[in-house]
Amino acid sequence: MSIHFEWTEDMSVGEKTIDAQHQRLLAQVNTLIDAMFFGKMSAEVTEALSFFETYINEHLAYEEAYMQERGFSDLEEHKRKHEVFRDKYKNFKSKMASDAIPDAALIEMEGFLGQWWVDHIGHEDRKYFLEFGSTST
């Protein structure tokens, strides 16, 4: 048995593209959890790591542009938090490349992503939903 994160409507930020991106992130976090829990350190992990790279480059930029276009009042602080995420991923990627035992790095990354999901997506991203309201159905 493993633990998964589940999408609920109260996680929605009211913007269809961002919600879809968050749902894809959630699926990849769950894939990483399964890979670690069931000892599958191969294609699933490689796919998840590739996804995270794309997610960082595309989603965070999209979200920041969305907030800037709408004049989000806490944009600079939100961007700073995104930069912490980018730095953490770079550090993790470096550890994975040099670590003789990647399990520890994967456990660290899974913990970080789980915390990111709860704190950032569940709370920080909801702030712009509360400020803007729903912009899509």
C-alpha positions as a printed NumPy array, in Angstrom:
array([[  0.   ,   0.   ,   0.   ],
       [  1.266,   3.485,  -0.817],
       [  0.028,   6.974,  -0.08 ],
       [ -1.211,   9.199,  -2.889],
       [ -2.167,  12.813,  -3.138],
       [ -5.642,  13.371,  -4.56 ],
       [ -7.017,  16.302,  -6.527],
       [-10.089,  17.946,  -5.057],
       [-12.06 ,  20.891,  -6.375],
       [-10.999,  23.04 ,  -3.416],
       [ -7.481,  22.959,  -4.916],
       [ -8.673,  24.688,  -8.076],
       [ -7.298,  28.146,  -8.763],
       [-10.146,  28.891, -11.143],
       [ -7.995,  28.866, -14.286],
       [ -8.342,  25.8  , -16.501],
       [ -4.758,  25.632, -17.806],
       [ -3.166,  26.054, -14.379],
       [ -5.508,  23.497, -12.833],
       [ -4.617,  20.99 , -15.578],
       [ -0.906,  21.643, -15.011],
       [ -1.335,  21.117, -11.269],
       [ -3.204,  17.864, -11.906],
       [ -0.346,  16.607, -14.114],
       [  2.114,  17.513, -11.347],
       [  0.017,  15.584,  -8.864],
       [  0.007,  12.515, -11.117],
       [  3.808,  12.643, -11.434],
       [  4.294,  13.062,  -7.686],
       [  2.136,   9.963,  -7.217],
       [  4.211,   8.137,  -9.853],
       [  7.371,   9.03 ,  -7.951],
       [  5.82 ,   7.837,  -4.677],
       [  4.864,   4.52 ,  -6.289],
       [  8.305,   4.11 ,  -7.824],
       [  9.952,   4.578,  -4.443],
       [  7.435,   2.502,  -2.53 ],
       [  7.495,  -0.421,  -4.952],
       [ 11.201,  -0.14 ,  -5.805],
       [ 10.731,   0.786,  -9.455],
       [ 13.787,   2.954, -10.065],
       [ 13.671,   2.971, -13.847],
       [ 11.438,   4.347, -16.568],
       [  8.84 ,   5.746, -14.158],
       [ 11.428,   7.791, -12.289],
       [ 13.105,   8.97 , -15.503],
       [  9.722,  10.068, -16.866],
       [  8.837,  11.869, -13.642],
       [ 12.192,  13.683, -13.559],
       [ 11.753,  14.77 , -17.167],
       [  8.283,  16.028, -16.336],
       [  9.55 ,  18.081, -13.383],
       [ 12.088,  19.791, -15.636],
       [  9.332,  20.719, -18.097],
       [  6.981,  21.705, -15.278],
       [  9.505,  24.112, -13.835],
       [ 10.281,  25.711, -17.175],
       [  6.73 ,  25.95 , -18.505],
       [  4.224,  25.965, -15.656],
       [  5.933,  28.396, -13.326],
       [  6.506,  30.855, -16.186],
       [  2.871,  30.511, -17.289],
       [  1.589,  31.02 , -13.76 ],
       [  3.795,  34.071, -13.192],
       [  2.662,  35.63 , -16.487],
       [ -0.969,  34.932, -15.561],
       [ -0.547,  36.654, -12.205],
       [  1.353,  39.587, -13.704],
       [ -1.285,  40.174, -16.397],
       [ -3.936,  40.391, -13.705],
       [ -1.899,  42.513, -11.29 ],
       [ -1.635,  39.96 ,  -8.482],
       [ -0.791,  41.91 ,  -5.332],
       [  1.725,  39.357,  -3.977],
       [  3.489,  38.574,  -7.266],
       [  7.076,  39.244,  -6.166],
       [  6.781,  37.008,  -3.103],
       [  5.16 ,  34.29 ,  -5.205],
       [  7.998,  34.505,  -7.747],
       [ 10.509,  34.2  ,  -4.918],
       [  8.837,  30.981,  -3.802],
       [  8.991,  29.683,  -7.358],
       [ 12.717,  30.456,  -7.41 ],
       [ 13.168,  28.355,  -4.249],
       [ 11.421,  25.503,  -6.082],
       [ 13.718,  25.944,  -9.115],
       [ 16.826,  25.968,  -6.911],
       [ 15.689,  22.912,  -4.975],
       [ 15.121,  21.013,  -8.205],
       [ 18.56 ,  21.976,  -9.561],
       [ 20.11 ,  20.755,  -6.318],
       [ 18.1  ,  17.529,  -6.48 ],
       [ 19.053,  16.93 , -10.125],
       [ 22.709,  17.422,  -9.257],
       [ 22.431,  14.943,  -6.381],
       [ 20.771,  12.385,  -8.644],
       [ 23.612,  12.713, -11.157],
       [ 26.36 ,  12.303,  -8.572],
       [ 24.784,  10.142,  -5.866],
       [ 25.86 ,   6.51 ,  -5.816],
       [ 22.58 ,   5.708,  -4.042],
       [ 19.78 ,   7.787,  -5.573],
       [ 17.176,   6.473,  -3.111],
       [ 18.034,   9.126,  -0.519],
       [ 17.783,  11.901,  -3.102],
       [ 14.434,  10.548,  -4.329],
       [ 13.056,  10.395,  -0.808],
       [ 14.187,  13.971,  -0.239],
       [ 12.582,  15.117,  -3.496],
       [  9.335,  13.268,  -2.781],
       [  9.156,  14.938,   0.626],
       [  9.81 ,  18.341,  -0.892],
       [  7.217,  17.825,  -3.637],
       [  4.635,  16.633,  -1.128],
       [  5.238,  19.695,   1.011],
       [  5.154,  21.902,  -2.117],
       [  1.802,  20.395,  -3.04 ],
       [  0.269,  21.068,   0.366],
       [  1.838,  24.46 ,   1.112],
       [  2.322,  26.083,  -2.254],
       [ -0.39 ,  24.726,  -4.501],
       [ -2.893,  24.158,  -1.726],
       [ -2.402,  27.543,  -0.052],
       [ -0.19 ,  30.   ,  -1.953],
       [ -1.751,  29.431,  -5.377],
       [ -5.215,  29.674,  -3.856],
       [ -4.385,  33.265,  -2.894],
       [ -4.632,  34.42 ,  -6.488],
       [ -7.883,  32.48 ,  -6.907],
       [ -9.273,  34.351,  -3.927],
       [ -8.018,  37.655,  -5.338],
       [ -9.153,  37.114,  -8.932],
       [-12.039,  34.68 ,  -8.614],
       [-12.682,  32.075, -11.263],
       [-11.547,  33.04 , -14.762],
       [-12.539,  29.82 , -16.521],
       [-15.018,  27.035, -16.207]])
